[in-house]
């Protein structure tokens, strides 16, 4: 039995926005959003859920959900039930922003005996006094609800006692490459250091090996796994359904949140040498503005403190997903789901023409996923007794 909230028709502000790739945004008047949505609770009682992925193509009604405290749940989306996954669960450090983070199901799961699933999590070093973002994979037995043959594929070293900015999202692209993000661990300059695993987007084959055409392969001063760098704390990844491009979001400092297209192998995405964010305590500039430098890959959409007229500061993002209706991103601090109405698809043509706020009132939105980019969204709320929501949007 699915526990249901009454279907909601919500009329919220829309922001009429036109993005020019190299021009700063201007303040926007708030208009009336005539869109609406319905939301129902599929199940509740999750413990700090962080990531979700479907057991596609075998069954979109089954999903794996990570819990930051270290758990992994198999969820029946049709029945509204969950069962804990056992077996070789990795040893997770649930401290600060760390814990069990994202999950990705192999795109060929269920075909020819393929049963790999992938996890990112905060793990400790041998001494137990330093932590790093880990990528691992295991075989998932659906009938036994257990993991086996777990192996660590990559560790975003160095280890550090700091417990913030681990990242970390993972996603497969249409060519079968696996991408993973890592945060800067609150040591901003490491995002520019190609010998560090902090503040990066990585690319792997599905067995964790490094593609020969990764941009820094053969560079003795850089990690072979790096695909792009100059990222602060990436919290969302999604593949655009038309172009196949990898889209990413990340937290900036004091309003400097961003949406990026990761279409420039080896590209420097700016942090902290070029950013629209400012220092938290003082509001002072941090480096240059991205559009002032031709060696920086510009965000396609960003926040700099002038985006909203209603006092909202930035858009602290989390998970992201595409549907037939646009791009959706969780907003943590402001506790809603952002709906970004798009025109165009690639970097040269894409524009955000409207922004809506939906699914407010439930709490911090941690992740959002859509099976096959359909009109249905599944939304995770970040709390100690959290619901999983099924959301349908209406234009």
Secondary structure, DSSP 8 states (H G I E B T S, - for coil): ------------EEE-----TTS------EEE---EEEEEEEEEEESSEEEEEEETTTEEEEEEEEETTS-EEEEETTTTEEEE-EES------STT-SEEEEEE-TTTTSTT--EEEEEEEEE-TTSS-EEEEEEEEEEETTTTEEEEEEEEEEEEEEES--S-----EEE-TTS-EEEEE--TT-GGGGG-TTSSSSEEEEE-TTS---TTSTTTT-TTS-TTEEEE--S-EEEEEE-TTT--EEEEE--STT--EEEE--STT-B--TTTEEEEE-TTT--EEEB-GGG-TTS---SEE-SS-S-SSS-----EEEEEEETTEEEEEETTTTEEEEEEEE-SSTTT-EEEEEEEES-SS--EEEEE-GGG-SEEEEEE-STTEEEEEEEEE-
